[in-house]
Structures are given as structure tokens and as C-alpha cells.
Amino acid sequence: MHKLEPVDKVIIQVLVDNVTDSLSTVPENVIHEMDYLENQGMKELSGECLCCGAHGLSLLITTFKGDKRHTILFDAGPEGEVFKRNVRKLNARIEDAEAVVLSHGHWDHAGGFLTAVDLIKNNQDEKEVVFHLNQGMFYQRAVMHHGHVSPFKRIPSIDELEQKGATVICADEERLLLDDFFYLSGEILRVTSYEKGFPGHVRQLPNGEWQEDPWIQDERFLVVNVQNQGLIVFSACSHAGIINVLKQTQVLFPGIPIHAVMGGFHLSGQTVEKIIPETVNDLAQFNLEMVIPAHCTGWRAINALGNKLGDRVVPSAVGRIYQFN
């Protein structure tokens, strides 16, 4: 996919993430939630002004090249009320979203989808909102604990999205989006020895049987190419393994450096925290200029990344804006 167009600038606004943090120091290309709200006209700092942290992730990604601008919504967090509150508090330009990409079929990334359609369309029935999904996202998912199944809430169905007025493209293949400003991956290859997916994760077959599903093959990642900087990789949960994601990106775009990676790295929880040292050591080999852990990365992994990579690690937080140009 060498036709990915280099863009002049990309701005990422964090609509939903697990944490809020407007106090930690950040580099010049990052704006805190509170500073952004003050720039938007906030007269008095109060809890009523601020976004809510929630277990999930949603990014509004806008790319610029010359007089062209394209915006994608990457996931929509765990549920509609949090998504709506944060979009409104941030005065986010959600109506600019021309496409919506789901990273994988879990509730904490798709729970806000139906609300997102309403906000993007903004009472404009003729406005097209295109959702990029694949069929593997629609299994009933669960985790298995000592033989007990704990089911996940299903993500919105294609019928539910279409009834809201969305246009759904459901396909497994990789593709370029919006004047080739974005690359959406196909299935992620599992090549590392230690990234084993999501142990204990299961899916339900049509006959009702629960089947082991650690690999979560429906997972996808997104890439933008920023002129004179390199690739920005978005991986919302990294069940496939963040190193597998970065290795695949290198194969897809040889000769273009990976400038930054952003998203959940899924390194929190008893079954995956043991691979933090290997992940951190391998991630350092990519010589990234910025690492932006979010959502399910976990404090142990963020601490390890900070110890290894120093100020190149700038954790995500709800309401933050990251700019690359």
C-alpha cells in the first residue's frame, strides 16, 4: 500500500480514554484538556466543564493537505452518554467525521456508536456516515474464568447502524480511505513469539458453543503518513500485540520511518503483564519519536515505557490534543 498520501498535518483529539490528566507536563505539540477548554472560552474551572474518563477509547483524527481536510472517528468509547458529554464539553467537530473505523468488536470501543451517528449527522438526514467494519466483529464475546463465562455486551449490529442512517462497509480487506489520507489494515499477522493475544477470551458459535478466541482476528489498525515526519500508527487495543502491529506497518511501508504510535497496548491484567519487559525492549528498537499509551496499557507498562524511553512517552488522557506536522 505505497500510495498512502503524505499529509501536511494531523490533529488527534482524545474524546474518550480511561484517565483525565491536565497537570502532567507535555511537549509543545500536545494540549491539555483544561488549556484547550480555556482556549474555547471556559471562564471558570469546574467539574461541570470537564470530560469524563471511562474504560474505552475514542479518537477524532483530522488530516490536512493543501486545501483538503479529512476526518475519521476511530472508535467511540464504551457508551453513548460519556461519548456525548465529552464531545459537547470539548465542542469537538464531530460533524466533520466522514468515516468511522472500529478497531475490533468489543463494547468499550463500539458502545457509543449509535450516539455517534446522531451527533455526526446532526439532524442532517442526507449526510452520509460510513462505518468500516468486518464480519468477525459481531460474535458474542466473553471471558472465561474457571469455567464460568462472563459475557460482553454486544456491539451495535449492522441493522441498528443502518436504521440510524449509517452506511456500513463490512469487509475484511485492507483499504485506503478519504483521498488515500488513511490506511486501514486488514488482518494483523502474529509473528512475535511472546504476544499471545487475549488469554481466556472466547466467542460464541451459532450453535451456542463457546470457542477459545485469544487472537481476536477482527482487530484492525490505522495509519497516517505525515510529510517530513513519518507514519503515525493508531492501535486501539493491540490484542494482536503492539509489536506485531509495528512490524506489519514496517513491511507495508518500507523506507518510511514510524514517527509515533498511539492507542491501547493491552499490557494490563494478570495474563499479559508478564510480557511487558519484552514488549518495551522490542518497542525501543523502532526508534519512535513519540509513544502515546492509552486505555488498556496499564500503569505498570507506562512506567516501564517511561523508564526505557524517557520523555518520548506522552500518555494519552481524555480531552488532549496531539498535533504532528
VEXBATI-439795 format. One record per residue (C-alpha): residue number from 1; residue in three letters; x negated, y, z negated. Coordinates in nm, 4 decimals. Example, Ala and Ser with C-alpha at 12.3 -4.5 7.8 and 13.67 -1.06 7.14 Angstrom:
BEGIN
<rec 1 ala <-1.2300 -0.4500 -0.7800>>
<rec 2 ser <-1.3670 -0.1060 -0.7140>>
This chain:
BEGIN
<rec 1 met <0.0000 0.0000 0.0000>>
<rec 2 his <-0.2641 0.2525 0.1107>>
<rec 3 lys <-0.0007 0.5008 0.2294>>
<rec 4 leu <0.0735 0.6345 -0.1196>>
<rec 5 glu <0.0665 1.0088 -0.0648>>
<rec 6 pro <-0.1663 1.2121 -0.2869>>
<rec 7 val <0.0308 1.4845 -0.4644>>
<rec 8 asp <-0.0855 1.8210 -0.5915>>
<rec 9 lys <0.0624 1.7866 -0.9376>>
<rec 10 val <0.2668 1.5560 -1.1589>>
<rec 11 ile <0.4572 1.6575 -1.4725>>
<rec 12 ile <0.5816 1.3910 -1.7143>>
<rec 13 gln <0.8426 1.4810 -1.9742>>
<rec 14 val <0.8980 1.2280 -2.2521>>
<rec 15 leu <1.2740 1.2053 -2.3012>>
<rec 16 val <1.2739 0.9072 -2.5380>>
<rec 17 asp <0.9974 0.7482 -2.7435>>
<rec 18 asn <0.9644 0.5845 -3.0825>>
<rec 19 val <0.7900 0.8739 -3.2543>>
<rec 20 thr <0.8015 1.2503 -3.2924>>
<rec 21 asp <0.4769 1.4440 -3.3424>>
<rec 22 ser <0.4286 1.8150 -3.2825>>
<rec 23 leu <0.1392 1.8579 -3.5269>>
<rec 24 ser <-0.1496 1.6496 -3.3943>>
<rec 25 thr <-0.3975 1.8322 -3.1723>>
<rec 26 val <-0.3627 1.7678 -2.7994>>
<rec 27 pro <-0.5636 1.8671 -2.4889>>
<rec 28 glu <-0.4706 2.1620 -2.2665>>
<rec 29 asn <-0.2681 1.9517 -2.0217>>
<rec 30 val <-0.0261 1.8402 -2.2956>>
<rec 31 ile <0.2532 2.0493 -2.4522>>
<rec 32 his <0.4135 1.9566 -2.7842>>
<rec 33 glu <0.7904 1.9322 -2.8234>>
<rec 34 met <0.8065 2.2292 -3.0638>>
<rec 35 asp <0.5897 2.4509 -2.8429>>
<rec 36 tyr <0.7985 2.3587 -2.5406>>
<rec 37 leu <1.1230 2.4376 -2.7247>>
<rec 38 glu <0.9847 2.7752 -2.8329>>
<rec 39 asn <0.8967 2.8494 -2.4705>>
<rec 40 gln <1.2560 2.7557 -2.3820>>
<rec 41 gly <1.3901 3.0197 -2.6187>>
<rec 42 met <1.4182 2.8465 -2.9591>>
<rec 43 lys <1.4449 3.1268 -3.2168>>
<rec 44 glu <1.4385 2.9221 -3.5365>>
<rec 45 leu <1.2753 2.5866 -3.6027>>
<rec 46 ser <1.5275 2.3400 -3.7418>>
<rec 47 gly <1.6218 1.9762 -3.7261>>
<rec 48 glu <1.9176 2.0655 -3.5089>>
<rec 49 cys <1.6781 2.1813 -3.2373>>
<rec 50 leu <1.4640 1.8695 -3.2242>>
<rec 51 cys <1.4829 1.5470 -3.0315>>
<rec 52 cys <1.5408 1.2074 -3.1908>>
<rec 53 gly <1.2823 0.9335 -3.1878>>
<rec 54 ala <1.4269 0.5915 -3.1039>>
<rec 55 his <1.2952 0.2457 -3.0230>>
<rec 56 gly <1.2610 0.2716 -2.6479>>
<rec 57 leu <1.1133 0.4793 -2.3705>>
<rec 58 ser <1.2276 0.7206 -2.1021>>
<rec 59 leu <1.0094 0.9412 -1.8830>>
<rec 60 leu <1.1146 1.2112 -1.6372>>
<rec 61 ile <0.8369 1.2220 -1.3768>>
<rec 62 thr <0.8196 1.5085 -1.1264>>
<rec 63 thr <0.5673 1.5244 -0.8423>>
<rec 64 phe <0.4741 1.8272 -0.6306>>
<rec 65 lys <0.3065 1.8526 -0.2901>>
<rec 66 gly <0.3160 2.1784 -0.0983>>
<rec 67 asp <0.6788 2.2875 -0.0905>>
<rec 68 lys <0.8097 1.9353 -0.1680>>
<rec 69 arg <0.9136 1.8146 -0.5109>>
<rec 70 his <1.0437 1.4714 -0.6098>>
<rec 71 thr <1.1651 1.3455 -0.9467>>
<rec 72 ile <1.2134 0.9930 -1.0826>>
<rec 73 leu <1.3658 0.8820 -1.4109>>
<rec 74 phe <1.1615 0.5894 -1.5426>>
<rec 75 asp <1.3822 0.4014 -1.7929>>
<rec 76 ala <1.6495 0.5628 -2.0112>>
<rec 77 gly <1.5847 0.4523 -2.3681>>
<rec 78 pro <1.7983 0.2318 -2.5940>>
<rec 79 glu <2.1388 0.4030 -2.5860>>
<rec 80 gly <2.3334 0.6920 -2.4431>>
<rec 81 glu <2.3684 0.9238 -2.7424>>
<rec 82 val <1.9944 0.9521 -2.8038>>
<rec 83 phe <1.9307 0.9997 -2.4329>>
<rec 84 lys <2.1968 1.2702 -2.4046>>
<rec 85 arg <2.0842 1.4544 -2.7175>>
<rec 86 asn <1.7208 1.4650 -2.6103>>
<rec 87 val <1.7958 1.5691 -2.2527>>
<rec 88 arg <2.0131 1.8540 -2.3799>>
<rec 89 lys <1.7750 1.9672 -2.6559>>
<rec 90 leu <1.4899 1.9780 -2.4049>>
<rec 91 asn <1.7062 2.1379 -2.1366>>
<rec 92 ala <1.5472 1.8748 -1.9145>>
<rec 93 arg <1.6185 1.8969 -1.5429>>
<rec 94 ile <1.7724 1.5515 -1.5366>>
<rec 95 glu <1.9941 1.6509 -1.2429>>
<rec 96 asp <1.6764 1.6684 -1.0298>>
<rec 97 ala <1.6285 1.2905 -1.0554>>
<rec 98 glu <1.6660 1.1425 -0.7079>>
<rec 99 ala <1.5916 0.7862 -0.8147>>
<rec 100 val <1.5952 0.5790 -1.1323>>
<rec 101 val <1.3499 0.2951 -1.1906>>
<rec 102 leu <1.3927 0.0285 -1.4561>>
<rec 103 ser <1.0692 -0.1243 -1.5823>>
<rec 104 his <1.2335 -0.4508 -1.6978>>
<rec 105 gly <1.5671 -0.5852 -1.8162>>
<rec 106 his <1.5616 -0.5030 -2.1880>>
<rec 107 trp <1.8144 -0.2924 -2.3778>>
<rec 108 asp <1.5583 -0.0475 -2.5193>>
<rec 109 his <1.4790 0.0691 -2.1656>>
<rec 110 ala <1.8195 0.0449 -1.9966>>
<rec 111 gly <2.0671 0.1192 -2.2776>>
<rec 112 gly <2.1023 0.4825 -2.1715>>
<rec 113 phe <2.1616 0.4122 -1.8022>>
<rec 114 leu <2.5346 0.4782 -1.7820>>
<rec 115 thr <2.4932 0.8088 -1.9639>>
<rec 116 ala <2.2023 0.8913 -1.7349>>
<rec 117 val <2.4234 0.8538 -1.4274>>
<rec 118 asp <2.6747 1.1002 -1.5699>>
<rec 119 leu <2.4073 1.3549 -1.6577>>
<rec 120 ile <2.2260 1.3269 -1.3251>>
<rec 121 lys <2.5453 1.3552 -1.1203>>
<rec 122 asn <2.6643 1.6433 -1.3423>>
<rec 123 asn <3.0207 1.6209 -1.2106>>
<rec 124 gln <2.8977 1.6176 -0.8502>>
<rec 125 asp <3.0696 1.3115 -0.7065>>
<rec 126 glu <2.8821 1.3421 -0.3777>>
<rec 127 lys <2.5359 1.3376 -0.5410>>
<rec 128 glu <2.3539 1.0106 -0.4782>>
<rec 129 val <2.1731 0.8454 -0.7689>>
<rec 130 val <1.9656 0.5481 -0.6527>>
<rec 131 phe <1.8742 0.2771 -0.9044>>
<rec 132 his <1.5835 0.0437 -0.8242>>
<rec 133 leu <1.6329 -0.2939 -0.9933>>
<rec 134 asn <1.5670 -0.6612 -0.9300>>
<rec 135 gln <1.7882 -0.9623 -0.9948>>
<rec 136 gly <1.5681 -1.1033 -1.2688>>
<rec 137 met <1.6593 -0.8123 -1.4938>>
<rec 138 phe <2.0144 -0.9339 -1.5522>>
<rec 139 tyr <1.9580 -1.2526 -1.7515>>
<rec 140 gln <2.0877 -1.2663 -2.1062>>
<rec 141 arg <1.7685 -1.2303 -2.3116>>
<rec 142 ala <1.6881 -1.3211 -2.6709>>
<rec 143 val <1.4089 -1.4074 -2.9118>>
<rec 144 met <1.3823 -1.7465 -3.0767>>
<rec 145 his <1.2963 -1.7612 -3.4481>>
<rec 146 his <1.2525 -2.1122 -3.5928>>
<rec 147 gly <1.5195 -2.2487 -3.3582>>
<rec 148 his <1.7585 -1.9573 -3.4163>>
<rec 149 val <1.8486 -1.7422 -3.1139>>
<rec 150 ser <1.8746 -1.3659 -3.1704>>
<rec 151 pro <2.0331 -1.2271 -2.8512>>
<rec 152 phe <1.9623 -0.8870 -2.6969>>
<rec 153 lys <2.2374 -0.6593 -2.5767>>
<rec 154 arg <2.2782 -0.6994 -2.2010>>
<rec 155 ile <2.1718 -0.4144 -1.9770>>
<rec 156 pro <2.4400 -0.2408 -1.7662>>
<rec 157 ser <2.5461 -0.4542 -1.4718>>
<rec 158 ile <2.5324 -0.3556 -1.1047>>
<rec 159 asp <2.9137 -0.3311 -1.1070>>
<rec 160 glu <2.9102 -0.0957 -1.4067>>
<rec 161 leu <2.6486 0.1262 -1.2434>>
<rec 162 glu <2.8354 0.1347 -0.9127>>
<rec 163 gln <3.1612 0.2174 -1.0883>>
<rec 164 lys <2.9831 0.5211 -1.2314>>
<rec 165 gly <2.8908 0.6212 -0.8772>>
<rec 166 ala <2.5318 0.4967 -0.8644>>
<rec 167 thr <2.3732 0.3399 -0.5576>>
<rec 168 val <2.1890 0.0207 -0.6534>>
<rec 169 ile <1.8950 -0.1264 -0.4633>>
<rec 170 cys <1.8325 -0.4710 -0.6093>>
<rec 171 ala <1.5201 -0.6258 -0.4553>>
<rec 172 asp <1.2028 -0.7990 -0.5725>>
<rec 173 glu <0.9632 -0.6396 -0.3262>>
<rec 174 glu <0.7163 -0.3592 -0.3897>>
<rec 175 arg <0.8062 -0.0314 -0.2219>>
<rec 176 leu <0.7132 0.3320 -0.1753>>
<rec 177 leu <0.9671 0.5910 -0.2875>>
<rec 178 leu <1.0545 0.9521 -0.2082>>
<rec 179 asp <0.8292 1.0521 0.0808>>
<rec 180 asp <0.5749 0.7948 -0.0425>>
<rec 181 phe <0.5009 1.0013 -0.3537>>
<rec 182 phe <0.5641 0.6991 -0.5815>>
<rec 183 tyr <0.4641 0.3338 -0.5640>>
<rec 184 leu <0.6933 0.0814 -0.7346>>
<rec 185 ser <0.5283 -0.2552 -0.7864>>
<rec 186 gly <0.6539 -0.5997 -0.7083>>
<rec 187 glu <0.5897 -0.8924 -0.9420>>
<rec 188 ile <0.2825 -0.8420 -1.1604>>
<rec 189 leu <0.0145 -1.1084 -1.1270>>
<rec 190 arg <-0.1025 -1.2668 -1.4517>>
<rec 191 val <-0.4806 -1.3068 -1.4210>>
<rec 192 thr <-0.6304 -1.2478 -1.7668>>
<rec 193 ser <-0.6794 -1.5428 -1.9993>>
<rec 194 tyr <-0.5503 -1.3777 -2.3175>>
<rec 195 glu <-0.2399 -1.1814 -2.2077>>
<rec 196 lys <0.0354 -1.4386 -2.2607>>
<rec 197 gly <0.3473 -1.2277 -2.2243>>
<rec 198 phe <0.6110 -1.2214 -2.4993>>
<rec 199 pro <0.5899 -1.5428 -2.7059>>
<rec 200 gly <0.9286 -1.6524 -2.8373>>
<rec 201 his <1.1191 -1.4647 -2.5672>>
<rec 202 val <1.3938 -1.6694 -2.3971>>
<rec 203 arg <1.6599 -1.6248 -2.1294>>
<rec 204 gln <1.9930 -1.7954 -2.0815>>
<rec 205 leu <2.0584 -2.0017 -1.7703>>
<rec 206 pro <2.4032 -2.0132 -1.6036>>
<rec 207 asn <2.4737 -2.3469 -1.7778>>
<rec 208 gly <2.4241 -2.1806 -2.1178>>
<rec 209 glu <2.0858 -2.3381 -2.1857>>
<rec 210 trp <1.8145 -2.1180 -2.3351>>
<rec 211 gln <1.4863 -2.1317 -2.1425>>
<rec 212 glu <1.1449 -2.0072 -2.2525>>
<rec 213 asp <1.0728 -1.6781 -2.0751>>
<rec 214 pro <0.7475 -1.5307 -2.2105>>
<rec 215 trp <0.6351 -1.3892 -1.8753>>
<rec 216 ile <0.9375 -1.1630 -1.8081>>
<rec 217 gln <0.8685 -1.1755 -1.4346>>
<rec 218 asp <1.1128 -0.8926 -1.3578>>
<rec 219 glu <0.8755 -0.6348 -1.5073>>
<rec 220 arg <0.7502 -0.3577 -1.2770>>
<rec 221 phe <0.5135 -0.0595 -1.2956>>
<rec 222 leu <0.4996 0.2775 -1.1208>>
<rec 223 val <0.2004 0.4669 -0.9726>>
<rec 224 val <0.1404 0.8257 -0.8613>>
<rec 225 asn <-0.1764 0.9462 -0.6848>>
<rec 226 val <-0.2889 1.2948 -0.7907>>
<rec 227 gln <-0.5180 1.4715 -0.5441>>
<rec 228 asn <-0.8795 1.5044 -0.6718>>
<rec 229 gln <-0.7999 1.3131 -0.9914>>
<rec 230 gly <-0.6743 0.9673 -0.9053>>
<rec 231 leu <-0.3962 0.7303 -0.9990>>
<rec 232 ile <-0.1539 0.7735 -1.2890>>
<rec 233 val <-0.0075 0.4347 -1.3866>>
<rec 234 phe <0.3222 0.4037 -1.5771>>
<rec 235 ser <0.3843 0.0727 -1.7532>>
<rec 236 ala <0.6792 0.0948 -1.9863>>
<rec 237 cys <0.6333 -0.2198 -2.1961>>
<rec 238 ser <0.3454 -0.4162 -2.0434>>
<rec 239 his <0.4813 -0.7600 -2.1278>>
<rec 240 ala <0.2678 -0.8727 -1.8335>>
<rec 241 gly <-0.0345 -0.7257 -2.0119>>
<rec 242 ile <-0.1691 -0.3758 -1.9556>>
<rec 243 ile <-0.4988 -0.5159 -1.8264>>
<rec 244 asn <-0.3123 -0.7233 -1.5677>>
<rec 245 val <-0.1281 -0.4069 -1.4636>>
<rec 246 leu <-0.4500 -0.2091 -1.4224>>
<rec 247 lys <-0.6270 -0.4916 -1.2402>>
<rec 248 gln <-0.3407 -0.5172 -0.9927>>
<rec 249 thr <-0.3491 -0.1408 -0.9424>>
<rec 250 gln <-0.7191 -0.1598 -0.8549>>
<rec 251 val <-0.6507 -0.4305 -0.5972>>
<rec 252 leu <-0.3630 -0.2338 -0.4450>>
<rec 253 phe <-0.5539 0.0936 -0.4199>>
<rec 254 pro <-0.9238 0.0149 -0.3762>>
<rec 255 gly <-1.1520 0.3147 -0.3834>>
<rec 256 ile <-0.9090 0.5372 -0.5731>>
<rec 257 pro <-1.0002 0.5768 -0.9422>>
<rec 258 ile <-0.7356 0.5190 -1.2075>>
<rec 259 his <-0.7251 0.8508 -1.3895>>
<rec 260 ala <-0.4703 0.7716 -1.6608>>
<rec 261 val <-0.2304 0.5071 -1.7868>>
<rec 262 met <0.0888 0.5809 -1.9806>>
<rec 263 gly <0.3500 0.3643 -2.1451>>
<rec 264 gly <0.4150 0.0942 -2.3972>>
<rec 265 phe <0.1300 -0.1573 -2.4133>>
<rec 266 his <0.3246 -0.4087 -2.6249>>
<rec 267 leu <0.0461 -0.4708 -2.8753>>
<rec 268 ser <0.2609 -0.4568 -3.1892>>
<rec 269 gly <0.4056 -0.7635 -3.3586>>
<rec 270 gln <0.2588 -1.0752 -3.5112>>
<rec 271 thr <0.2410 -1.2717 -3.1856>>
<rec 272 val <0.0439 -1.0119 -2.9856>>
<rec 273 glu <-0.1641 -0.8066 -3.2285>>
<rec 274 lys <-0.4382 -1.0713 -3.2140>>
<rec 275 ile <-0.5238 -0.9674 -2.8560>>
<rec 276 ile <-0.5837 -0.6010 -2.9465>>
<rec 277 pro <-0.9674 -0.6322 -2.9520>>
<rec 278 glu <-0.9871 -0.7979 -2.6086>>
<rec 279 thr <-0.7356 -0.5550 -2.4608>>
<rec 280 val <-0.9166 -0.2488 -2.5946>>
<rec 281 asn <-1.2574 -0.3720 -2.4786>>
<rec 282 asp <-1.1288 -0.4506 -2.1288>>
<rec 283 leu <-0.9328 -0.1267 -2.1017>>
<rec 284 ala <-1.2525 0.0686 -2.1759>>
<rec 285 gln <-1.4088 -0.0823 -1.8612>>
<rec 286 phe <-1.1689 0.1147 -1.6401>>
<rec 287 asn <-1.3285 0.4465 -1.7455>>
<rec 288 leu <-0.9927 0.6215 -1.7682>>
<rec 289 glu <-0.9851 0.9934 -1.8356>>
<rec 290 met <-0.6670 0.9638 -2.0448>>
<rec 291 val <-0.4855 0.6800 -2.2174>>
<rec 292 ile <-0.1308 0.7576 -2.3326>>
<rec 293 pro <0.0048 0.4751 -2.5515>>
<rec 294 ala <0.3767 0.4886 -2.6247>>
<rec 295 his <0.6763 0.2962 -2.7564>>
<rec 296 cys <0.5731 -0.0624 -2.8415>>
<rec 297 thr <0.1955 -0.0132 -2.8512>>
<rec 298 gly <0.1868 -0.0025 -3.2319>>
<rec 299 trp <-0.0331 0.1845 -3.4776>>
<rec 300 arg <-0.2959 -0.0886 -3.5026>>
<rec 301 ala <-0.3600 -0.0809 -3.1286>>
<rec 302 ile <-0.3528 0.3004 -3.1138>>
<rec 303 asn <-0.6056 0.3100 -3.3977>>
<rec 304 ala <-0.8305 0.0620 -3.2162>>
<rec 305 leu <-0.7994 0.2558 -2.8900>>
<rec 306 gly <-0.8877 0.5803 -3.0674>>
<rec 307 asn <-1.1934 0.4252 -3.2293>>
<rec 308 lys <-1.3119 0.2977 -2.8914>>
<rec 309 leu <-1.2166 0.5817 -2.6569>>
<rec 310 gly <-1.2002 0.8866 -2.8832>>
<rec 311 asp <-1.0222 1.1963 -2.7550>>
<rec 312 arg <-0.9292 1.0258 -2.4285>>
<rec 313 val <-0.6435 0.8658 -2.6254>>
<rec 314 val <-0.3455 1.1027 -2.6499>>
<rec 315 pro <-0.0449 0.9083 -2.7834>>
<rec 316 ser <0.2982 0.9852 -2.6441>>
<rec 317 ala <0.5708 1.1474 -2.8541>>
<rec 318 val <0.9279 1.2449 -2.7776>>
<rec 319 gly <0.9603 1.5861 -2.6109>>
<rec 320 arg <0.5994 1.6099 -2.5000>>
<rec 321 ile <0.4976 1.7206 -2.1512>>
<rec 322 tyr <0.1886 1.5840 -1.9775>>
<rec 323 gln <0.0591 1.7556 -1.6643>>
<rec 324 phe <-0.2007 1.6364 -1.4148>>
<rec 325 asn <-0.3294 1.8470 -1.1241>>
